[in-house]
């Protein structure tokens, strides 16, 4: 799961998907395309909205997406088109590029395939993003399980 700073959207996506799949079968992680928050906890509003839904994000620490992530992960979900371009620009081979997907492409019903950044959108923005990612992670988990 990849977003810009790895403090809002991708930690939520990581936590939500982890809650829906067998941790012994799948390794779920998140990262940001920027390195401003390396080592920090996710945004307190992400932690709060996740906690409201029974998910704990406090074991997560922000990290920057690395070219080695192409080797370590089978699928790389990005939150928006800007994240997509940033991750694709690091791809070494065509097989790296084929791993990168916009997460909301899993939800065919949505007109927009970008998860909005809730950072400046207030608490309801975080709840809306949670609901969007929760629906999408249901679909992803059903494909994985």
N, C-alpha and C positions, 0 to 999 in steps of 0.2 A: 504494500500500500504506500503510495507516494503522493505527497502534496508539496507545497512550497517550503514551509518552515518546520514541518513535522511536529506541530503543536496542536492543531485543531482537527482537521479532517482525517488525515491518515492514522493518527492514534485511535480515533473513534472507529474507523474501518477495521483496524487491527483488532481492537478489543471486541467489536461486534462479531467479526468472523471467528475469532478464537472461541467465543461463547457458543458457536453453532457447529463446530467440527471437533473431531477427536484429536486432542493434542499429541497423542502417540503416533498418529498417522500423518499429521500436517504441521509444518512450521510456518507460522504467520508472523510477519514483522512489518515495520513501517519505517519510512525515511523521508527526508525532505530534499528538495533539489538545492536549497540554500543551507548554509551551515551556521546561521545566526544563533541557533538555540541548542547546539550540541551539548549533550549531557544533562539538559534540563528536563523536568517533568512536562507533560502536555499542559496546555492552557487550562487554568482552573475551571473554566466554563465547560470544556470538554470532559474533564474529570467529573464535574457535577452532573451534567446531563447523563453521562454513562452510569454513574452511581444511582441516579433516579431509576434507571432501567436494570439495575442489578449487575452492572459490569464495573470492574475495578481496573482503572488505567494506571494506578500509581506504581506499578512495576515497570512501566515503560520509561525510557529515556530517549530524548531526541538524538537522531544521528543524521548524517548527510548520506544521500544516495551515492553508492560507489560503483565503479565499473565492474567490480567483483560480484555485485548483486546479480549480474547477468549469469554468472556461473552458479550462484547459490540458490536461485529461485526459478521455478518453472513458469510462473505467471507473475507479471508485474502490473498491478492495477494503479493507474494514475487518476487523479481527481479532476483534472481539467486539461484543456488543449495546450496551455502553456507548459504544464508539467510534462505532457506527452512530448512536446518538442524538445524540452530540456533533457529528458531521459533518452529519447531517440538519438540525440546529438552525441551521446556517449557510446552508442552501440558500435561494436567492432565488426560484427558480421550480420548477415541477414537473419540468422537464427536468433540473435539478440533482439532485433527489431520485432520479430514475430511474437516475442514474449510480452510485449508492452500493449496494454489495452486500456481504454477509457472505462472506468468501473461502471458508469451508468449505461454503457452499451449493453450490459446484461439486462437492463430494464428497457425492453422495446417500446413500452408505452410512453416514455418521456419524450417530449419535444426537444428539450435541451439535454445534451449528454455530458454536461459539466456539473460537478458538485460545487455550489457556490461557496466561497470562502466566508465563514461566519464571523471572522475576527472582529469586524466593525458593525456587525448586524444585531448585536444585543443577544439576550438569552434565547429569544424565540428563534433566532437564526441557528443557534446550536441545536435546538430541539428539531427544527425542520431538517437540518443536515443529518441528525441522528436517524430520523424516520426514513429519509431517503436511502441512507446507507444500510439501515436495517432491512428494508425490503430487498435491496440489491444483494446483501449478504445471504438472505434466505435463498435466493436463486443460486448464488455461487455455491453455498453449502449443499444444496440439493444435487448439484452437478458433481461435487466432490465425494459425497457420501454414498 
